[in-house]
Structure formats: structure tokens, C-alpha cells
Amino acid sequence: MFKHPGRILLKGLVTILPIGLTLYLIYWLGVTLESVLSGPLHWFIDPDHYVPGMGLVSGFVVLFALGLLVNAYVVGRMLRFGEQLVLKVPIVGTIYTAFRDVAKLMHSEAKSDLERVVVVLVGEMRLIGFVTQEHAALPGVATAQDLIAVYLPMSYQIGGYTAYLPRSQVEPTDLSVEAAMRIVLTGGLQGR
């Protein structure tokens, strides 16, 4: 049992690390929201009436209001303009795009764009993909085949490819979008 103490310690670390990091991230987010927003709240609320946690609650109210404002035409247009500026900055644009794409894939409305999970056959290789169009036409290219558009993400959200494939190269799966994304984002390491 104690022949390999390093492996046992590593297994313990692998077990506790995701839990610990998740709890720490939640704690950090709460403390950060409280510390950042408590200052402006003290302008409006007497320190005797301030209750710890009001900054956290006001943070959720601000996020909710921001979510409502994004739907407004003028605010959406300003955000798109700002996004175009960010995308022009070489390294920042790449990092921003990766985070934006992950957030969109995790968002419930974005999931409806990914119609289903499939396996793409490339020789003996099997790739996980997400159908984005059932009956796709490659822009500017005439083809007699019935094509299907499949997004093939790379592990750890580094990037991906949109492939226009004949249906014969695609196998349906029973995987949910969430399960497939977990597999892709972790490089197949989940569940070990």
C-alpha cells in the first residue's frame, strides 16, 4: 500500500485540487466583489448601517443590469466596437477570443447553435465535433454532395476548425454537448 508514496500523494492532490481551486475561486470572487463595491456603497450608506455582504449583493445586481443593457441596441453596438478594438491588439485579442468562445459555448443560448455531437472519421482516427449546420453549403463552391458543417475544437480551447464534410464521414453519438465539451476542453483527461 505504501510502496509508492509519491503516487499516493499525487492522487490525493489530483482529488483535492479541483475542489480546492473551485472553492477558492468562489471565495476570491466574493471577496473581490465585496471589497471593490463596498467603497462606492459607503458613499450612499452610513457605515453604521452597512452590512457585510452588501457589496456582493450589489455586484450581482450590477451583473444583472449589465446583462439587461447588453440587449439594448446602442450598448450592444458600443460593445461590438470595443471588441473590434481589443481584437486588433496582438496577444490580448487572442486571449480575449479564447475566453469569449468558451463563455459562449457555456452559455445556454449559444448551446442551441451546436445542434448535436458527432464523431468525424478521418482514416482510423475519430474526432469529436459539433454540428453547426445540418445542410451546409460551402460559400462560393458548388458541390453535388450533401454536406454537413462540423466544428472541430482543439483541446484546451486553443482553436478549432469548421469542416464541411459528406455525411458518410460523420457518426452520430449519444453524448450531450456539455459532456463532449468537457472531454474536448480537458483533452480527454476527465473522469480518471
Phi and psi restraints in degrees (value plus and minus 20) as a CYANA .aco file:
   2 PHE   PHI    -124.9   -84.9
   2 PHE   PSI       7.6    47.6
   3 LYS   PHI     -90.7   -50.7
   3 LYS   PSI     -51.8   -11.8
   4 HIS   PHI    -146.0  -106.0
   4 HIS   PSI      56.3    96.3
   5 PRO   PHI     -83.3   -43.3
   5 PRO   PSI     -50.3   -10.3
   6 GLY   PHI     -84.0   -44.0
   6 GLY   PSI     -62.5   -22.5
   7 ARG   PHI     -85.2   -45.2
   7 ARG   PSI     -60.3   -20.3
   8 ILE   PHI     -84.2   -44.2
   8 ILE   PSI     -63.7   -23.7
   9 LEU   PHI     -82.5   -42.5
   9 LEU   PSI     -60.8   -20.8
  10 LEU   PHI     -84.0   -44.0
  10 LEU   PSI     -61.7   -21.7
  11 LYS   PHI     -82.1   -42.1
  11 LYS   PSI     -60.8   -20.8
  12 GLY   PHI     -82.8   -42.8
  12 GLY   PSI     -61.8   -21.8
  13 LEU   PHI     -84.3   -44.3
  13 LEU   PSI     -64.5   -24.5
  14 VAL   PHI     -83.6   -43.6
  14 VAL   PSI     -52.0   -12.0
  15 THR   PHI     -93.0   -53.0
  15 THR   PSI     -65.1   -25.1
  16 ILE   PHI    -106.3   -66.3
  16 ILE   PSI     -45.1    -5.1
  17 LEU   PHI     -79.6   -39.6
  17 LEU   PSI     -70.2   -30.2
  18 PRO   PHI     -81.6   -41.6
  18 PRO   PSI     -59.1   -19.1
  19 ILE   PHI     -85.7   -45.7
  19 ILE   PSI     -67.8   -27.8
  20 GLY   PHI     -82.8   -42.8
  20 GLY   PSI     -63.8   -23.8
  21 LEU   PHI     -85.6   -45.6
  21 LEU   PSI     -57.8   -17.8
  22 THR   PHI     -84.8   -44.8
  22 THR   PSI     -67.1   -27.1
  23 LEU   PHI     -83.5   -43.5
  23 LEU   PSI     -60.6   -20.6
  24 TYR   PHI     -85.0   -45.0
  24 TYR   PSI     -60.7   -20.7
  25 LEU   PHI     -82.2   -42.2
  25 LEU   PSI     -62.7   -22.7
  26 ILE   PHI     -84.0   -44.0
  26 ILE   PSI     -64.9   -24.9
  27 TYR   PHI     -80.9   -40.9
  27 TYR   PSI     -67.7   -27.7
  28 TRP   PHI     -80.2   -40.2
  28 TRP   PSI     -63.5   -23.5
  29 LEU   PHI     -82.2   -42.2
  29 LEU   PSI     -63.6   -23.6
  30 GLY   PHI     -83.9   -43.9
  30 GLY   PSI     -66.8   -26.8
  31 VAL   PHI     -84.4   -44.4
  31 VAL   PSI     -61.0   -21.0
  32 THR   PHI     -84.9   -44.9
  32 THR   PSI     -66.6   -26.6
  33 LEU   PHI     -80.5   -40.5
  33 LEU   PSI     -63.0   -23.0
  34 GLU   PHI     -82.8   -42.8
  34 GLU   PSI     -66.5   -26.5
  35 SER   PHI     -90.9   -50.9
  35 SER   PSI     -57.6   -17.6
  36 VAL   PHI     -91.7   -51.7
  36 VAL   PSI     -62.7   -22.7
  37 LEU   PHI    -112.0   -72.0
  37 LEU   PSI     -31.3     8.7
  38 SER   PHI     -89.7   -49.7
  38 SER   PSI     -53.4   -13.4
  39 GLY   PHI     -78.8   -38.8
  39 GLY   PSI     -76.1   -36.1
  40 PRO   PHI     -81.9   -41.9
  40 PRO   PSI     -50.6   -10.6
  41 LEU   PHI     -87.3   -47.3
  41 LEU   PSI     -51.7   -11.7
  42 HIS   PHI     -86.1   -46.1
  42 HIS   PSI     -40.1    -0.1
  43 TRP   PHI     -87.8   -47.8
  43 TRP   PSI     -51.3   -11.3
  44 PHE   PHI    -124.7   -84.7
  44 PHE   PSI     -43.1    -3.1
  45 ILE   PHI    -137.8   -97.8
  45 ILE   PSI     111.0   151.0
  46 ASP   PHI     -80.3   -40.3
  46 ASP   PSI     114.7   154.7
  47 PRO   PHI     -73.9   -33.9
  47 PRO   PSI     -47.6    -7.6
  48 ASP   PHI     -90.5   -50.5
  48 ASP   PSI     -46.0    -6.0
  49 HIS   PHI    -119.2   -79.2
  49 HIS   PSI     -25.2    14.8
  50 TYR   PHI     -94.1   -54.1
  50 TYR   PSI     111.1   151.1
  51 VAL   PHI    -132.0   -92.0
  51 VAL   PSI     108.6   148.6
  52 PRO   PHI     -74.8   -34.8
  52 PRO   PSI     113.5   153.5
  53 GLY   PHI      89.7   129.7
  53 GLY   PSI     -35.1     4.9
  54 MET   PHI     -84.6   -44.6
  54 MET   PSI     -54.1   -14.1
  55 GLY   PHI     -84.7   -44.7
  55 GLY   PSI     -59.8   -19.8
  56 LEU   PHI     -84.5   -44.5
  56 LEU   PSI     -65.3   -25.3
  57 VAL   PHI     -83.7   -43.7
  57 VAL   PSI     -63.1   -23.1
  58 SER   PHI     -86.1   -46.1
  58 SER   PSI     -49.8    -9.8
  59 GLY   PHI     -82.3   -42.3
  59 GLY   PSI     -63.1   -23.1
  60 PHE   PHI     -86.1   -46.1
  60 PHE   PSI     -56.3   -16.3
  61 VAL   PHI     -84.8   -44.8
  61 VAL   PSI     -61.7   -21.7
  62 VAL   PHI     -83.8   -43.8
  62 VAL   PSI     -63.9   -23.9
  63 LEU   PHI     -82.4   -42.4
  63 LEU   PSI     -60.4   -20.4
  64 PHE   PHI     -83.9   -43.9
  64 PHE   PSI     -64.7   -24.7
  65 ALA   PHI     -84.0   -44.0
  65 ALA   PSI     -60.1   -20.1
  66 LEU   PHI     -82.0   -42.0
  66 LEU   PSI     -61.0   -21.0
  67 GLY   PHI     -81.1   -41.1
  67 GLY   PSI     -56.7   -16.7
  68 LEU   PHI     -90.6   -50.6
  68 LEU   PSI     -60.6   -20.6
  69 LEU   PHI     -86.8   -46.8
  69 LEU   PSI     -51.3   -11.3
  70 VAL   PHI     -80.1   -40.1
  70 VAL   PSI     -49.4    -9.4
  71 ASN   PHI     -93.3   -53.3
  71 ASN   PSI     -37.4     2.6
  72 ALA   PHI     -91.7   -51.7
  72 ALA   PSI     120.6   160.6
  73 TYR   PHI     -79.5   -39.5
  73 TYR   PSI     -68.9   -28.9
  74 VAL   PHI     -85.1   -45.1
  74 VAL   PSI     -64.6   -24.6
  75 VAL   PHI     -86.1   -46.1
  75 VAL   PSI     -62.7   -22.7
  76 GLY   PHI     -80.1   -40.1
  76 GLY   PSI     -60.4   -20.4
  77 ARG   PHI     -86.6   -46.6
  77 ARG   PSI     -60.5   -20.5
  78 MET   PHI     -85.6   -45.6
  78 MET   PSI     -59.5   -19.5
  79 LEU   PHI     -85.1   -45.1
  79 LEU   PSI     -60.2   -20.2
  80 ARG   PHI     -84.3   -44.3
  80 ARG   PSI     -59.1   -19.1
  81 PHE   PHI     -83.0   -43.0
  81 PHE   PSI     -65.9   -25.9
  82 GLY   PHI     -82.3   -42.3
  82 GLY   PSI     -58.4   -18.4
  83 GLU   PHI     -83.6   -43.6
  83 GLU   PSI     -61.0   -21.0
  84 GLN   PHI     -81.7   -41.7
  84 GLN   PSI     -57.4   -17.4
  85 LEU   PHI     -86.5   -46.5
  85 LEU   PSI     -63.2   -23.2
  86 VAL   PHI     -83.5   -43.5
  86 VAL   PSI     -59.9   -19.9
  87 LEU   PHI     -86.0   -46.0
  87 LEU   PSI     -40.4    -0.4
  88 LYS   PHI     -99.4   -59.4
  88 LYS   PSI     -36.7     3.3
  89 VAL   PHI    -101.4   -61.4
  89 VAL   PSI     100.7   140.7
  90 PRO   PHI     -69.5   -29.5
  90 PRO   PSI     -85.6   -45.6
  91 ILE   PHI     -97.7   -57.7
  91 ILE   PSI     -61.0   -21.0
  92 VAL   PHI     -80.7   -40.7
  92 VAL   PSI     -61.3   -21.3
  93 GLY   PHI     -81.7   -41.7
  93 GLY   PSI     -60.4   -20.4
  94 THR   PHI     -85.6   -45.6
  94 THR   PSI     -65.7   -25.7
  95 ILE   PHI     -84.9   -44.9
  95 ILE   PSI     -65.0   -25.0
  96 TYR   PHI     -79.7   -39.7
  96 TYR   PSI     -63.5   -23.5
  97 THR   PHI     -81.6   -41.6
  97 THR   PSI     -62.5   -22.5
  98 ALA   PHI     -82.0   -42.0
  98 ALA   PSI     -67.1   -27.1
  99 PHE   PHI     -84.9   -44.9
  99 PHE   PSI     -60.8   -20.8
 100 ARG   PHI     -82.6   -42.6
 100 ARG   PSI     -64.1   -24.1
 101 ASP   PHI     -84.6   -44.6
 101 ASP   PSI     -61.0   -21.0
 102 VAL   PHI     -83.2   -43.2
 102 VAL   PSI     -64.8   -24.8
 103 ALA   PHI     -82.0   -42.0
 103 ALA   PSI     -61.0   -21.0
 104 LYS   PHI     -85.3   -45.3
 104 LYS   PSI     -59.3   -19.3
 105 LEU   PHI     -88.7   -48.7
 105 LEU   PSI     -51.3   -11.3
 106 MET   PHI    -101.8   -61.8
 106 MET   PSI     -38.1     1.9
 107 HIS   PHI     -94.3   -54.3
 107 HIS   PSI     117.2   157.2
 108 SER   PHI     -82.3   -42.3
 108 SER   PSI     -57.3   -17.3
 109 GLU   PHI     -89.4   -49.4
 109 GLU   PSI     -53.9   -13.9
 110 ALA   PHI     -89.4   -49.4
 110 ALA   PSI     -49.9    -9.9
 111 LYS   PHI     -82.8   -42.8
 111 LYS   PSI     -49.0    -9.0
 112 SER   PHI     -87.5   -47.5
 112 SER   PSI     -41.8    -1.8
 113 ASP   PHI     -89.2   -49.2
 113 ASP   PSI     -50.2   -10.2
 114 LEU   PHI    -107.9   -67.9
 114 LEU   PSI      81.8   121.8
 115 GLU   PHI     -88.4   -48.4
 115 GLU   PSI     -60.9   -20.9
 116 ARG   PHI    -186.4  -146.4
 116 ARG   PSI     146.5   186.5
 117 VAL   PHI    -118.3   -78.3
 117 VAL   PSI     116.0   156.0
 118 VAL   PHI    -154.6  -114.6
 118 VAL   PSI     147.1   187.1
 119 VAL   PHI    -132.4   -92.4
 119 VAL   PSI     107.3   147.3
 120 VAL   PHI    -117.6   -77.6
 120 VAL   PSI     109.2   149.2
 121 LEU   PHI    -112.4   -72.4
 121 LEU   PSI     101.7   141.7
 122 VAL   PHI    -149.0  -109.0
 122 VAL   PSI      74.1   114.1
 123 GLY   PHI      43.6    83.6
 123 GLY   PSI    -142.8  -102.8
 124 GLU   PHI    -110.8   -70.8
 124 GLU   PSI     -26.0    14.0
 125 MET   PHI    -105.1   -65.1
 125 MET   PSI     126.3   166.3
 126 ARG   PHI    -142.0  -102.0
 126 ARG   PSI     105.8   145.8
 127 LEU   PHI    -137.3   -97.3
 127 LEU   PSI     116.9   156.9
 128 ILE   PHI     -99.8   -59.8
 128 ILE   PSI     112.5   152.5
 129 GLY   PHI    -159.5  -119.5
 129 GLY   PSI     145.3   185.3
 130 PHE   PHI    -142.0  -102.0
 130 PHE   PSI     103.6   143.6
 131 VAL   PHI     -91.0   -51.0
 131 VAL   PSI     105.0   145.0
 132 THR   PHI    -126.1   -86.1
 132 THR   PSI     -44.4    -4.4
 133 GLN   PHI    -166.2  -126.2
 133 GLN   PSI     105.7   145.7
 134 GLU   PHI     -91.3   -51.3
 134 GLU   PSI     -62.3   -22.3
 135 HIS   PHI    -141.0  -101.0
 135 HIS   PSI      70.1   110.1
 136 ALA   PHI    -119.6   -79.6
 136 ALA   PSI     129.0   169.0
 137 ALA   PHI    -143.7  -103.7
 137 ALA   PSI     107.5   147.5
 138 LEU   PHI     -93.5   -53.5
 138 LEU   PSI      98.2   138.2
 139 PRO   PHI     -76.1   -36.1
 139 PRO   PSI     106.6   146.6
 140 GLY   PHI      60.8   100.8
 140 GLY   PSI     -16.1    23.9
 141 VAL   PHI    -147.4  -107.4
 141 VAL   PSI     104.5   144.5
 142 ALA   PHI    -109.8   -69.8
 142 ALA   PSI     112.0   152.0
 143 THR   PHI    -163.7  -123.7
 143 THR   PSI     127.1   167.1
 144 ALA   PHI    -106.4   -66.4
 144 ALA   PSI     -36.0     4.0
 145 GLN   PHI     -98.1   -58.1
 145 GLN   PSI     131.1   171.1
 146 ASP   PHI    -103.4   -63.4
 146 ASP   PSI      89.7   129.7
 147 LEU   PHI    -118.9   -78.9
 147 LEU   PSI     134.1   174.1
 148 ILE   PHI    -146.1  -106.1
 148 ILE   PSI     114.7   154.7
 149 ALA   PHI    -111.4   -71.4
 149 ALA   PSI     105.1   145.1
 150 VAL   PHI    -147.5  -107.5
 150 VAL   PSI     108.2   148.2
 151 TYR   PHI    -110.5   -70.5
 151 TYR   PSI     104.5   144.5
 152 LEU   PHI    -130.5   -90.5
 152 LEU   PSI      75.5   115.5
 153 PRO   PHI     -94.8   -54.8
 153 PRO   PSI     133.0   173.0
 154 MET   PHI    -113.9   -73.9
 154 MET   PSI     135.2   175.2
 155 SER   PHI     -80.1   -40.1
 155 SER   PSI     129.4   169.4
 156 TYR   PHI      41.0    81.0
 156 TYR   PSI       2.7    42.7
 157 GLN   PHI      35.0    75.0
 157 GLN   PSI      21.5    61.5
 158 ILE   PHI     -96.0   -56.0
 158 ILE   PSI     -50.3   -10.3
 159 GLY   PHI     150.0   190.0
 159 GLY   PSI    -179.2  -139.2
 160 GLY   PHI     158.5   198.5
 160 GLY   PSI     158.0   198.0
 161 TYR   PHI    -151.6  -111.6
 161 TYR   PSI     125.5   165.5
 162 THR   PHI    -124.3   -84.3
 162 THR   PSI      99.0   139.0
 163 ALA   PHI    -131.2   -91.2
 163 ALA   PSI     116.3   156.3
 164 TYR   PHI    -121.4   -81.4
 164 TYR   PSI      87.4   127.4
 165 LEU   PHI    -141.2  -101.2
 165 LEU   PSI     131.4   171.4
 166 PRO   PHI     -89.6   -49.6
 166 PRO   PSI     128.8   168.8
 167 ARG   PHI     -78.2   -38.2
 167 ARG   PSI     -45.4    -5.4
 168 SER   PHI     -87.0   -47.0
 168 SER   PSI     -38.5     1.5
 169 GLN   PHI    -113.4   -73.4
 169 GLN   PSI     -16.0    24.0
 170 VAL   PHI    -141.8  -101.8
 170 VAL   PSI     110.7   150.7
 171 GLU   PHI    -132.6   -92.6
 171 GLU   PSI     113.8   153.8
 172 PRO   PHI     -91.5   -51.5
 172 PRO   PSI     135.7   175.7
 173 THR   PHI    -150.5  -110.5
 173 THR   PSI     148.9   188.9
 174 ASP   PHI    -117.5   -77.5
 174 ASP   PSI     -14.9    25.1
 175 LEU   PHI     -89.2   -49.2
 175 LEU   PSI     120.7   160.7
 176 SER   PHI     -99.4   -59.4
 176 SER   PSI     142.1   182.1
 177 VAL   PHI     -79.7   -39.7
 177 VAL   PSI     -61.3   -21.3
 178 GLU   PHI     -82.6   -42.6
 178 GLU   PSI     -66.1   -26.1
 179 ALA   PHI     -83.8   -43.8
 179 ALA   PSI     -62.4   -22.4
 180 ALA   PHI     -85.5   -45.5
 180 ALA   PSI     -60.5   -20.5
 181 MET   PHI     -83.7   -43.7
 181 MET   PSI     -58.3   -18.3
 182 ARG   PHI     -81.0   -41.0
 182 ARG   PSI     -63.6   -23.6
 183 ILE   PHI     -82.9   -42.9
 183 ILE   PSI     -66.8   -26.8
 184 VAL   PHI     -88.1   -48.1
 184 VAL   PSI     -65.9   -25.9
 185 LEU   PHI     -87.1   -47.1
 185 LEU   PSI     -46.5    -6.5
 186 THR   PHI    -119.1   -79.1
 186 THR   PSI     -16.8    23.2
 187 GLY   PHI      47.9    87.9
 187 GLY   PSI       7.4    47.4
 188 GLY   PHI      61.9   101.9
 188 GLY   PSI      -9.1    30.9
 189 LEU   PHI    -107.9   -67.9
 189 LEU   PSI     -28.3    11.7
 190 GLN   PHI     -86.4   -46.4
 190 GLN   PSI     134.3   174.3
 191 GLY   PHI      56.6    96.6
 191 GLY   PSI     -10.0    30.0
